[in-house]
Amino acid sequence: MNNSVKKQVILILSSLALMVVIGLSIDLYLTHKEIMEASNACYNLDGYPVVHKEGFISNWSFTCNGI
């Protein structure tokens, strides 16, 4: 492999890694926003929101207790 091919491979892999990080960041932001909206709605109903995270990937469960 010559230097130009190595540089192209590194550039492609770096770009792919950056896209994955951006995608995960967007997913975390949208999940957080959704949980905050659900929690606020639960508080507005005089409830108590309970959020459980399961595993490393965004796998959340939400319940509104006390309503």
MARDREN-548596 format. One record per residue: residue in one letter; residue number from 0; y, x, z of N, C-alpha, C in turn. Coordinates in pm, whole numbers, always signed. Layout:
N
<node><resn>A</resn><resi>NUM</resi><n_north>Y</n_north><n_east>X</n_east><n_up>Z</n_up><ca_north>Y</ca_north><ca_east>X</ca_east><ca_up>Z</ca_up><c_north>Y</c_north><c_east>X</c_east><c_up>Z</c_up></node>
...
//
This chain:
67
<node><resn>M</resn><resi>0</resi><n_north>-118</n_north><n_east>+84</n_east><n_up>+0</n_up><ca_north>+0</ca_north><ca_east>+0</ca_east><ca_up>+0</ca_up><c_north>+124</c_north><c_east>+89</c_east><c_up>+0</c_up></node>
<node><resn>N</resn><resi>1</resi><n_north>+214</n_north><n_east>+63</n_east><n_up>-93</n_up><ca_north>+335</ca_north><ca_east>+144</ca_east><ca_up>-94</ca_up><c_north>+441</c_north><c_east>+81</c_east><c_up>-2</c_up></node>
<node><resn>N</resn><resi>2</resi><n_north>+552</n_north><n_east>+152</n_east><n_up>+12</n_up><ca_north>+656</ca_north><ca_east>+109</ca_east><ca_up>+107</ca_up><c_north>+717</c_north><c_east>-26</c_east><c_up>+71</c_up></node>
<node><resn>S</resn><resi>3</resi><n_north>+738</n_north><n_east>-54</n_east><n_up>-56</n_up><ca_north>+804</ca_north><ca_east>-180</ca_east><ca_up>-93</ca_up><c_north>+712</c_north><c_east>-299</c_east><c_up>-64</c_up></node>
<node><resn>V</resn><resi>4</resi><n_north>+582</n_north><n_east>-283</n_east><n_up>-83</n_up><ca_north>+488</ca_north><ca_east>-391</ca_east><ca_up>-52</ca_up><c_north>+483</c_north><c_east>-413</c_east><c_up>+99</c_up></node>
<node><resn>K</resn><resi>5</resi><n_north>+482</n_north><n_east>-305</n_east><n_up>+177</n_up><ca_north>+482</ca_north><ca_east>-316</ca_east><ca_up>+323</ca_up><c_north>+607</c_north><c_east>-389</c_east><c_up>+372</c_up></node>
<node><resn>K</resn><resi>6</resi><n_north>+721</n_north><n_east>-354</n_east><n_up>+314</n_up><ca_north>+847</ca_north><ca_east>-418</ca_east><ca_up>+353</ca_up><c_north>+844</c_north><c_east>-568</c_east><c_up>+321</c_up></node>
<node><resn>Q</resn><resi>7</resi><n_north>+788</n_north><n_east>-604</n_east><n_up>+205</n_up><ca_north>+778</ca_north><ca_east>-745</ca_east><ca_up>+168</ca_up><c_north>+686</c_north><c_east>-821</c_east><c_up>+262</c_up></node>
<node><resn>V</resn><resi>8</resi><n_north>+574</n_north><n_east>-760</n_east><n_up>+298</n_up><ca_north>+479</ca_north><ca_east>-824</ca_east><ca_up>+390</ca_up><c_north>+546</c_north><c_east>-843</c_east><c_up>+526</c_up></node>
<node><resn>I</resn><resi>9</resi><n_north>+615</n_north><n_east>-741</n_east><n_up>+574</n_up><ca_north>+684</ca_north><ca_east>-751</ca_east><ca_up>+702</ca_up><c_north>+791</c_north><c_east>-858</c_east><c_up>+696</c_up></node>
<node><resn>L</resn><resi>10</resi><n_north>+865</n_north><n_east>-865</n_east><n_up>+588</n_up><ca_north>+969</ca_north><ca_east>-966</ca_east><ca_up>+572</ca_up><c_north>+910</c_north><c_east>-1108</c_east><c_up>+572</c_up></node>
<node><resn>I</resn><resi>11</resi><n_north>+800</n_north><n_east>-1126</n_east><n_up>+502</n_up><ca_north>+735</ca_north><ca_east>-1257</ca_east><ca_up>+496</ca_up><c_north>+681</c_north><c_east>-1297</c_east><c_up>+633</c_up></node>
<node><resn>L</resn><resi>12</resi><n_north>+615</n_north><n_east>-1205</n_east><n_up>+702</n_up><ca_north>+562</ca_north><ca_east>-1234</ca_east><ca_up>+834</ca_up><c_north>+673</c_north><c_east>-1262</c_east><c_up>+936</c_up></node>
<node><resn>S</resn><resi>13</resi><n_north>+780</n_north><n_east>-1185</n_east><n_up>+927</n_up><ca_north>+894</ca_north><ca_east>-1208</ca_east><ca_up>+1017</ca_up><c_north>+958</c_north><c_east>-1344</c_east><c_up>+991</c_up></node>
<node><resn>S</resn><resi>14</resi><n_north>+972</n_north><n_east>-1380</n_east><n_up>+865</n_up><ca_north>+1029</ca_north><ca_east>-1510</ca_east><ca_up>+830</ca_up><c_north>+940</c_north><c_east>-1624</c_east><c_up>+879</c_up></node>
<node><resn>L</resn><resi>15</resi><n_north>+811</n_north><n_east>-1607</n_east><n_up>+864</n_up><ca_north>+716</ca_north><ca_east>-1708</ca_east><ca_up>+912</ca_up><c_north>+723</c_north><c_east>-1722</c_east><c_up>+1063</c_up></node>
<node><resn>A</resn><resi>16</resi><n_north>+728</n_north><n_east>-1611</n_east><n_up>+1134</n_up><ca_north>+739</ca_north><ca_east>-1615</ca_east><ca_up>+1280</ca_up><c_north>+868</c_north><c_east>-1683</c_east><c_up>+1323</c_up></node>
<node><resn>L</resn><resi>17</resi><n_north>+977</n_north><n_east>-1653</n_east><n_up>+1255</n_up><ca_north>+1105</ca_north><ca_east>-1715</ca_east><ca_up>+1286</ca_up><c_north>+1099</c_north><c_east>-1867</c_east><c_up>+1263</c_up></node>
<node><resn>M</resn><resi>18</resi><n_north>+1036</n_north><n_east>-1910</n_east><n_up>+1155</n_up><ca_north>+1024</ca_north><ca_east>-2054</ca_east><ca_up>+1127</ca_up><c_north>+940</c_north><c_east>-2123</c_east><c_up>+1235</c_up></node>
<node><resn>V</resn><resi>19</resi><n_north>+835</n_north><n_east>-2057</n_east><n_up>+1281</n_up><ca_north>+751</ca_north><ca_east>-2115</ca_east><ca_up>+1387</ca_up><c_north>+831</c_north><c_east>-2129</c_east><c_up>+1516</c_up></node>
<node><resn>V</resn><resi>20</resi><n_north>+908</n_north><n_east>-2027</n_east><n_up>+1551</n_up><ca_north>+990</ca_north><ca_east>-2032</ca_east><ca_up>+1673</ca_up><c_north>+1095</c_north><c_east>-2142</c_east><c_up>+1662</c_up></node>
<node><resn>I</resn><resi>21</resi><n_north>+1158</n_north><n_east>-2154</n_east><n_up>+1548</n_up><ca_north>+1259</ca_north><ca_east>-2259</ca_east><ca_up>+1528</ca_up><c_north>+1193</c_north><c_east>-2397</c_east><c_up>+1537</c_up></node>
<node><resn>G</resn><resi>22</resi><n_north>+1077</n_north><n_east>-2413</n_east><n_up>+1476</n_up><ca_north>+1006</ca_north><ca_east>-2541</ca_east><ca_up>+1482</ca_up><c_north>+968</c_north><c_east>-2580</c_east><c_up>+1624</c_up></node>
<node><resn>L</resn><resi>23</resi><n_north>+917</n_north><n_east>-2483</n_east><n_up>+1700</n_up><ca_north>+882</ca_north><ca_east>-2511</ca_east><ca_up>+1840</ca_up><c_north>+1005</c_north><c_east>-2545</c_east><c_up>+1923</c_up></node>
<node><resn>S</resn><resi>24</resi><n_north>+1115</n_north><n_east>-2476</n_east><n_up>+1897</n_up><ca_north>+1239</ca_north><ca_east>-2503</ca_east><ca_up>+1970</ca_up><c_north>+1289</c_north><c_east>-2644</c_east><c_up>+1942</c_up></node>
<node><resn>I</resn><resi>25</resi><n_north>+1284</n_north><n_east>-2685</n_east><n_up>+1817</n_up><ca_north>+1327</ca_north><ca_east>-2821</ca_east><ca_up>+1781</ca_up><c_north>+1237</c_north><c_east>-2924</c_east><c_up>+1848</c_up></node>
<node><resn>D</resn><resi>26</resi><n_north>+1106</n_north><n_east>-2900</n_east><n_up>+1848</n_up><ca_north>+1013</ca_north><ca_east>-2991</ca_east><ca_up>+1912</ca_up><c_north>+1040</c_north><c_east>-3003</c_east><c_up>+2061</c_up></node>
<node><resn>L</resn><resi>27</resi><n_north>+1064</n_north><n_east>-2891</n_east><n_up>+2128</n_up><ca_north>+1094</ca_north><ca_east>-2893</ca_east><ca_up>+2272</ca_up><c_north>+1224</c_north><c_east>-2968</c_east><c_up>+2299</c_up></node>
<node><resn>Y</resn><resi>28</resi><n_north>+1326</n_north><n_east>-2946</n_east><n_up>+2217</n_up><ca_north>+1453</ca_north><ca_east>-3016</ca_east><ca_up>+2235</ca_up><c_north>+1437</c_north><c_east>-3166</c_east><c_up>+2219</c_up></node>
<node><resn>L</resn><resi>29</resi><n_north>+1369</n_north><n_east>-3208</n_east><n_up>+2114</n_up><ca_north>+1352</ca_north><ca_east>-3352</ca_east><ca_up>+2090</ca_up><c_north>+1266</c_north><c_east>-3417</c_east><c_up>+2198</c_up></node>
<node><resn>T</resn><resi>30</resi><n_north>+1164</n_north><n_east>-3346</n_east><n_up>+2246</n_up><ca_north>+1082</ca_north><ca_east>-3398</ca_east><ca_up>+2354</ca_up><c_north>+1165</c_north><c_east>-3413</c_east><c_up>+2481</c_up></node>
<node><resn>H</resn><resi>31</resi><n_north>+1245</n_north><n_east>-3313</n_east><n_up>+2512</n_up><ca_north>+1333</ca_north><ca_east>-3320</ca_east><ca_up>+2630</ca_up><c_north>+1431</c_north><c_east>-3437</c_east><c_up>+2619</c_up></node>
<node><resn>K</resn><resi>32</resi><n_north>+1489</n_north><n_east>-3453</n_east><n_up>+2501</n_up><ca_north>+1585</ca_north><ca_east>-3561</ca_east><ca_up>+2480</ca_up><c_north>+1518</c_north><c_east>-3697</c_east><c_up>+2498</c_up></node>
<node><resn>E</resn><resi>33</resi><n_north>+1398</n_north><n_east>-3713</n_east><n_up>+2445</n_up><ca_north>+1325</ca_north><ca_east>-3839</ca_east><ca_up>+2457</ca_up><c_north>+1289</c_north><c_east>-3868</c_east><c_up>+2603</c_up></node>
<node><resn>I</resn><resi>34</resi><n_north>+1246</n_north><n_east>-3766</n_east><n_up>+2677</n_up><ca_north>+1213</ca_north><ca_east>-3785</ca_east><ca_up>+2818</ca_up><c_north>+1338</c_north><c_east>-3821</c_east><c_up>+2899</c_up></node>
<node><resn>M</resn><resi>35</resi><n_north>+1450</n_north><n_east>-3758</n_east><n_up>+2870</n_up><ca_north>+1574</ca_north><ca_east>-3789</ca_east><ca_up>+2941</ca_up><c_north>+1618</c_north><c_east>-3933</c_east><c_up>+2914</c_up></node>
<node><resn>E</resn><resi>36</resi><n_north>+1606</n_north><n_east>-3979</n_east><n_up>+2789</n_up><ca_north>+1643</ca_north><ca_east>-4117</ca_east><ca_up>+2756</ca_up><c_north>+1552</c_north><c_east>-4216</c_east><c_up>+2827</c_up></node>
<node><resn>A</resn><resi>37</resi><n_north>+1422</n_north><n_east>-4188</n_east><n_up>+2830</n_up><ca_north>+1327</ca_north><ca_east>-4275</ca_east><ca_up>+2899</ca_up><c_north>+1353</c_north><c_east>-4274</c_east><c_up>+3050</c_up></node>
<node><resn>S</resn><resi>38</resi><n_north>+1383</n_north><n_east>-4158</n_east><n_up>+3105</n_up><ca_north>+1412</ca_north><ca_east>-4149</ca_east><ca_up>+3249</ca_up><c_north>+1537</c_north><c_east>-4227</c_east><c_up>+3284</c_up></node>
<node><resn>N</resn><resi>39</resi><n_north>+1640</n_north><n_east>-4213</n_east><n_up>+3204</n_up><ca_north>+1764</ca_north><ca_east>-4288</ca_east><ca_up>+3230</ca_up><c_north>+1741</c_north><c_east>-4438</c_east><c_up>+3222</c_up></node>
<node><resn>A</resn><resi>40</resi><n_north>+1662</n_north><n_east>-4482</n_east><n_up>+3125</n_up><ca_north>+1630</ca_north><ca_east>-4625</ca_east><ca_up>+3114</ca_up><c_north>+1552</c_north><c_east>-4671</c_east><c_up>+3237</c_up></node>
<node><resn>C</resn><resi>41</resi><n_north>+1462</n_north><n_east>-4588</n_east><n_up>+3286</n_up><ca_north>+1384</ca_north><ca_east>-4622</ca_east><ca_up>+3405</ca_up><c_north>+1477</c_north><c_east>-4633</c_east><c_up>+3526</c_up></node>
<node><resn>Y</resn><resi>42</resi><n_north>+1568</n_north><n_east>-4536</n_east><n_up>+3542</n_up><ca_north>+1664</ca_north><ca_east>-4543</ca_east><ca_up>+3654</ca_up><c_north>+1750</c_north><c_east>-4667</c_east><c_up>+3645</c_up></node>
<node><resn>N</resn><resi>43</resi><n_north>+1789</n_north><n_east>-4706</n_east><n_up>+3523</n_up><ca_north>+1872</ca_north><ca_east>-4826</ca_east><ca_up>+3505</ca_up><c_north>+1798</c_north><c_east>-4952</c_east><c_up>+3549</c_up></node>
<node><resn>L</resn><resi>44</resi><n_north>+1666</n_north><n_east>-4948</n_east><n_up>+3549</n_up><ca_north>+1584</ca_north><ca_east>-5062</ca_east><ca_up>+3594</ca_up><c_north>+1545</c_north><c_east>-5046</c_east><c_up>+3741</c_up></node>
<node><resn>D</resn><resi>45</resi><n_north>+1612</n_north><n_east>-4953</n_east><n_up>+3811</n_up><ca_north>+1583</ca_north><ca_east>-4922</ca_east><ca_up>+3952</ca_up><c_north>+1441</c_north><c_east>-4871</c_east><c_up>+3972</c_up></node>
<node><resn>G</resn><resi>46</resi><n_north>+1390</n_north><n_east>-4801</n_east><n_up>+3875</n_up><ca_north>+1257</ca_north><ca_east>-4742</ca_east><ca_up>+3884</ca_up><c_north>+1265</c_north><c_east>-4594</c_east><c_up>+3914</c_up></node>
<node><resn>Y</resn><resi>47</resi><n_north>+1149</n_north><n_east>-4534</n_east><n_up>+3927</n_up><ca_north>+1138</ca_north><ca_east>-4390</ca_east><ca_up>+3951</ca_up><c_north>+1051</c_north><c_east>-4330</c_east><c_up>+3842</c_up></node>
<node><resn>P</resn><resi>48</resi><n_north>+1111</n_north><n_east>-4249</n_east><n_up>+3753</n_up><ca_north>+1033</ca_north><ca_east>-4192</ca_east><ca_up>+3643</ca_up><c_north>+940</c_north><c_east>-4080</c_east><c_up>+3691</c_up></node>
<node><resn>V</resn><resi>49</resi><n_north>+819</n_north><n_east>-4079</n_east><n_up>+3637</n_up><ca_north>+723</ca_north><ca_east>-3972</ca_east><ca_up>+3665</ca_up><c_north>+678</c_north><c_east>-3916</c_east><c_up>+3530</c_up></node>
<node><resn>V</resn><resi>50</resi><n_north>+698</n_north><n_east>-3786</n_east><n_up>+3514</n_up><ca_north>+663</ca_north><ca_east>-3719</ca_east><ca_up>+3388</ca_up><c_north>+557</c_north><c_east>-3615</c_east><c_up>+3419</c_up></node>
<node><resn>H</resn><resi>51</resi><n_north>+450</n_north><n_east>-3616</n_east><n_up>+3340</n_up><ca_north>+343</ca_north><ca_east>-3518</ca_east><ca_up>+3355</ca_up><c_north>+330</c_north><c_east>-3438</c_east><c_up>+3226</c_up></node>
<node><resn>K</resn><resi>52</resi><n_north>+324</n_north><n_east>-3307</n_east><n_up>+3240</n_up><ca_north>+300</ca_north><ca_east>-3220</ca_east><ca_up>+3124</ca_up><c_north>+156</c_north><c_east>-3173</c_east><c_up>+3133</c_up></node>
<node><resn>E</resn><resi>53</resi><n_north>+87</n_north><n_east>-3185</n_east><n_up>+3022</n_up><ca_north>-53</ca_north><ca_east>-3144</ca_east><ca_up>+3017</ca_up><c_north>-71</c_north><c_east>-3035</c_east><c_up>+2913</c_up></node>
<node><resn>G</resn><resi>54</resi><n_north>-114</n_north><n_east>-2920</n_east><n_up>+2957</n_up><ca_north>-141</ca_north><ca_east>-2810</ca_east><ca_up>+2865</ca_up><c_north>-16</c_north><c_east>-2736</c_east><c_up>+2824</c_up></node>
<node><resn>F</resn><resi>55</resi><n_north>-35</n_north><n_east>-2638</n_east><n_up>+2737</n_up><ca_north>+74</ca_north><ca_east>-2552</ca_east><ca_up>+2691</ca_up><c_north>+158</c_north><c_east>-2620</c_east><c_up>+2583</c_up></node>
<node><resn>I</resn><resi>56</resi><n_north>+93</n_north><n_east>-2692</n_east><n_up>+2495</n_up><ca_north>+163</ca_north><ca_east>-2760</ca_east><ca_up>+2386</ca_up><c_north>+228</c_north><c_east>-2887</c_east><c_up>+2441</c_up></node>
<node><resn>S</resn><resi>57</resi><n_north>+327</n_north><n_east>-2937</n_east><n_up>+2369</n_up><ca_north>+400</ca_north><ca_east>-3056</ca_east><ca_up>+2412</ca_up><c_north>+310</c_north><c_east>-3178</c_east><c_up>+2419</c_up></node>
<node><resn>N</resn><resi>58</resi><n_north>+247</n_north><n_east>-3198</n_east><n_up>+2532</n_up><ca_north>+163</ca_north><ca_east>-3315</ca_east><ca_up>+2555</ca_up><c_north>+209</c_north><c_east>-3377</c_east><c_up>+2685</c_up></node>
<node><resn>W</resn><resi>59</resi><n_north>+296</n_north><n_east>-3477</n_east><n_up>+2675</n_up><ca_north>+361</ca_north><ca_east>-3536</ca_east><ca_up>+2790</ca_up><c_north>+314</c_north><c_east>-3678</c_east><c_up>+2811</c_up></node>
<node><resn>S</resn><resi>60</resi><n_north>+315</n_north><n_east>-3721</n_east><n_up>+2937</n_up><ca_north>+295</ca_north><ca_east>-3863</ca_east><ca_up>+2967</ca_up><c_north>+408</c_north><c_east>-3906</c_east><c_up>+3061</c_up></node>
<node><resn>F</resn><resi>61</resi><n_north>+451</n_north><n_east>-4029</n_east><n_up>+3047</n_up><ca_north>+566</ca_north><ca_east>-4080</ca_east><ca_up>+3120</ca_up><c_north>+532</c_north><c_east>-4217</c_east><c_up>+3178</c_up></node>
<node><resn>T</resn><resi>62</resi><n_north>+564</n_north><n_east>-4237</n_east><n_up>+3305</n_up><ca_north>+551</ca_north><ca_east>-4369</ca_east><ca_up>+3366</ca_up><c_north>+677</c_north><c_east>-4397</c_east><c_up>+3446</c_up></node>
<node><resn>C</resn><resi>63</resi><n_north>+707</n_north><n_east>-4526</n_east><n_up>+3459</n_up><ca_north>+822</ca_north><ca_east>-4570</ca_east><ca_up>+3536</ca_up><c_north>+771</c_north><c_east>-4650</c_east><c_up>+3654</c_up></node>
<node><resn>N</resn><resi>64</resi><n_north>+768</n_north><n_east>-4590</n_east><n_up>+3771</n_up><ca_north>+716</ca_north><ca_east>-4653</ca_east><ca_up>+3891</ca_up><c_north>+824</c_north><c_east>-4734</c_east><c_up>+3962</c_up></node>
<node><resn>G</resn><resi>65</resi><n_north>+782</n_north><n_east>-4837</n_east><n_up>+4033</n_up><ca_north>+874</ca_north><ca_east>-4912</ca_east><ca_up>+4118</ca_up><c_north>+948</c_north><c_east>-5025</c_east><c_up>+4050</c_up></node>
<node><resn>I</resn><resi>66</resi><n_north>+907</n_north><n_east>-5062</n_east><n_up>+3930</n_up><ca_north>+976</ca_north><ca_east>-5177</ca_east><ca_up>+3866</ca_up><c_north>+882</c_north><c_east>-5294</c_east><c_up>+3857</c_up></node>
//
